Amino acid sequence: MPVERVETLIIGGGQAGLAMSHRLKQRGRAHLVLERHRIAERWRSERWDGLRFQFPNWSVRLPDFPFAHADPDGFATGGEIAEFIAAYAAFIAAPVRCGVNVAALRYRDGAPGFAAETSDGVIEADHVVVATGPYQRAMIPAWLREDAGIFQLHASRYRNPGQLPPGAVLVIGSGASGAQIAEELLRAGRRVYLSVGRHRRMPRRYRGRDLIWWLDAMGLLQRPTEQRGPDRSLPLITGAFGGDTIDFRRFAAEGVTLLGRMEAADGGVIDFAPDLAEQLAYGDASYAIFLDMMDAHVEQYGLEMPQDPDARAGLPDPPRPPEPLRRLDLRAAGIAAVIWATGYRFDFGWIHVPVLNAQGEPVHVRGITGVPGMYFLGLQWLSKLNSSLLSGVGEDAADLADHIAART
Ligand SMILES: Cc1cc2nc3c(=O)[nH]c(=O)nc-3n(C[C@H](O)[C@H](O)[C@H](O)COP(=O)(O)OP(=O)(O)OC[C@H]3O[C@@H](n4cnc5c(N)ncnc54)[C@H](O)[C@@H]3O)c2cc1C
């Protein structure tokens, strides 16, 4: 079979791969995008029905392509975001081939460049941009064996409360996914247990403006990777139910049983660390620090913004049993399902070009690897805070497109 050749091969047909296509097209560079399933697949099959985009509609955009909406302050559904990304692909007339998986990427035999082994044959390229997502493979600790007889799934497979067997639900993980799923289940009338870990709480709105307005105004969306602090936890925000500030103390007041971090499991019995108070205090402290930063910004620039005393009104500590709940027997507690909101890991085992470290993570500077012609796009903090976000990926794509154009 003749081997196909392209100048630049983009792997992944999500927002990052398409933004890359757009930027290369603007520079007149030939390229091809391969997507193993459908455009914006993860927004179609790895997000739950009730998920709302965490950025208000007014802020949603891709390069040269704003999001059409009726309510600027509303939060789009996952389906609307998938359609938006698909519409963007049509708008830029991206050369995308869907249903083509890249199973391996290697150096070309005896010539510069790369060879991608795909489900549709080998494709050779001078440049490769890997845009397969910041959240690739569901991470589930091997604590609760399948044979524990408990219905369990990762947040990426959760769809809606009706998918779960009747009974209480234990949600492990208190990032945005865990918090949002716990709230959704509570509102659906489920008894909910939530294992809380390190989290960074942020206000949905403050002094009359949405968080995204603040992040933009304070230049934080553009904060470069070099200035990233030691805290790796992702901000805890939600666009669900109209968008509200997540406060685990409110969850507790509404009936959620909060637990410390999960430590171990034996059969259907789970142990939790005695660190709930510490985790809540950390979340509260990061929230208070952020309010202080916003107030300082108002003062520094002499902005006229209303005061917001409610934002600082704290709720009491959650009610506790006489002894902190350190051990939970799932069956005895009537827990019928466990949802692992425990994050994602990379899945780059198919890349056989030396661009990964011993942990399988890409080694790069602003997406440019040490192997000439190899690039990554769309990763968390690729160059700045919003690199992996819809609103930020286009700028990184432009930089990589410039780099590629300069090489050819
Ligand atoms: C629960 C959740 C909520 C989020 N909410 C927001 C939000 O509100 N706002 C926001 O800005 N960001 C949000 N994000 C983060 C981010 O925007 C999304 O993860 C987004 O999907 C990243 O886009 P991407 O194009 O970089 O990667 P992806 O959307 O992951 O796209 C990568 C594509 O590559 C394809 N692919 C993978 N491997 C191969 C291969 N070997 N061969 C061919 N194709 C391949 C996949 O099928 C996929 O379509 C959220 C993430 C999660 C998990």
PDBQT file of the ligand as one rigid body, heavy atoms in Angstrom, charges set to zero:
ROOT
HETATM    1  C1  LIG A 501     -15.416  17.033  33.568  1.00  0.00    +0.000 C 
HETATM    2  C2  LIG A 501     -14.661  18.077  32.809  1.00  0.00    +0.000 A 
HETATM    3  C3  LIG A 501     -15.190  19.354  32.674  1.00  0.00    +0.000 A 
HETATM    4  C4  LIG A 501     -14.499  20.332  31.985  1.00  0.00    +0.000 A 
HETATM    5  N1  LIG A 501     -15.048  21.560  31.893  1.00  0.00    +0.000 NA
HETATM    6  C5  LIG A 501     -14.384  22.538  31.251  1.00  0.00    +0.000 A 
HETATM    7  C6  LIG A 501     -14.944  23.837  31.148  1.00  0.00    +0.000 A 
HETATM    8  O1  LIG A 501     -16.014  24.100  31.681  1.00  0.00    +0.000 OA
HETATM    9  N2  LIG A 501     -14.238  24.785  30.483  1.00  0.00    +0.000 N 
HETATM   10  C7  LIG A 501     -13.057  24.517  29.874  1.00  0.00    +0.000 A 
HETATM   11  O2  LIG A 501     -12.482  25.388  29.228  1.00  0.00    +0.000 OA
HETATM   12  N3  LIG A 501     -12.492  23.303  29.981  1.00  0.00    +0.000 NA
HETATM   13  C8  LIG A 501     -13.130  22.311  30.654  1.00  0.00    +0.000 A 
HETATM   14  N4  LIG A 501     -12.566  21.067  30.751  1.00  0.00    +0.000 N 
HETATM   15  C9  LIG A 501     -11.178  20.895  30.268  1.00  0.00    +0.000 C 
HETATM   16  C10 LIG A 501     -10.968  20.870  28.745  1.00  0.00    +0.000 C 
HETATM   17  O3  LIG A 501     -11.529  21.951  28.117  1.00  0.00    +0.000 OA
HETATM   18  C11 LIG A 501     -11.511  19.662  28.138  1.00  0.00    +0.000 C 
HETATM   19  O4  LIG A 501     -10.875  18.561  28.729  1.00  0.00    +0.000 OA
HETATM   20  C12 LIG A 501     -11.302  19.640  26.612  1.00  0.00    +0.000 C 
HETATM   21  O5  LIG A 501     -11.990  18.525  26.131  1.00  0.00    +0.000 OA
HETATM   22  C13 LIG A 501      -9.846  19.601  26.139  1.00  0.00    +0.000 C 
HETATM   23  O6  LIG A 501      -9.807  19.682  24.720  1.00  0.00    +0.000 OA
HETATM   24  P1  LIG A 501      -8.648  19.023  23.863  1.00  0.00    +0.000 P 
HETATM   25  O7  LIG A 501      -8.956  19.225  22.426  1.00  0.00    +0.000 OA
HETATM   26  O8  LIG A 501      -7.336  19.477  24.363  1.00  0.00    +0.000 OA
HETATM   27  O9  LIG A 501      -8.725  17.492  24.237  1.00  0.00    +0.000 OA
HETATM   28  P2  LIG A 501      -9.917  16.454  24.061  1.00  0.00    +0.000 P 
HETATM   29  O10 LIG A 501     -11.237  17.119  24.067  1.00  0.00    +0.000 OA
HETATM   30  O11 LIG A 501      -9.642  15.399  25.043  1.00  0.00    +0.000 OA
HETATM   31  O12 LIG A 501      -9.697  15.936  22.583  1.00  0.00    +0.000 OA
HETATM   32  C14 LIG A 501      -8.716  15.004  22.241  1.00  0.00    +0.000 C 
HETATM   33  C15 LIG A 501      -9.236  14.159  21.109  1.00  0.00    +0.000 C 
HETATM   34  O13 LIG A 501      -8.200  13.281  20.710  1.00  0.00    +0.000 OA
HETATM   35  C16 LIG A 501      -8.777  12.048  20.343  1.00  0.00    +0.000 C 
HETATM   36  N5  LIG A 501      -7.715  11.053  20.436  1.00  0.00    +0.000 N 
HETATM   37  C17 LIG A 501      -7.084  10.635  21.573  1.00  0.00    +0.000 A 
HETATM   38  N6  LIG A 501      -6.133   9.732  21.292  1.00  0.00    +0.000 NA
HETATM   39  C18 LIG A 501      -6.150   9.565  19.957  1.00  0.00    +0.000 A 
HETATM   40  C19 LIG A 501      -5.395   8.754  19.051  1.00  0.00    +0.000 A 
HETATM   41  N7  LIG A 501      -4.416   7.939  19.493  1.00  0.00    +0.000 N 
HETATM   42  N8  LIG A 501      -5.678   8.802  17.718  1.00  0.00    +0.000 NA
HETATM   43  C20 LIG A 501      -6.663   9.646  17.258  1.00  0.00    +0.000 A 
HETATM   44  N9  LIG A 501      -7.396  10.425  18.079  1.00  0.00    +0.000 NA
HETATM   45  C21 LIG A 501      -7.152  10.402  19.399  1.00  0.00    +0.000 A 
HETATM   46  C22 LIG A 501      -9.908  11.861  21.329  1.00  0.00    +0.000 C 
HETATM   47  O14 LIG A 501     -10.907  10.988  20.825  1.00  0.00    +0.000 OA
HETATM   48  C23 LIG A 501     -10.422  13.288  21.515  1.00  0.00    +0.000 C 
HETATM   49  O15 LIG A 501     -11.513  13.595  20.684  1.00  0.00    +0.000 OA
HETATM   50  C24 LIG A 501     -13.242  20.054  31.415  1.00  0.00    +0.000 A 
HETATM   51  C25 LIG A 501     -12.691  18.775  31.548  1.00  0.00    +0.000 A 
HETATM   52  C26 LIG A 501     -13.400  17.792  32.227  1.00  0.00    +0.000 A 
HETATM   53  C27 LIG A 501     -12.789  16.417  32.358  1.00  0.00    +0.000 C 
ENDROOT
TORSDOF 0
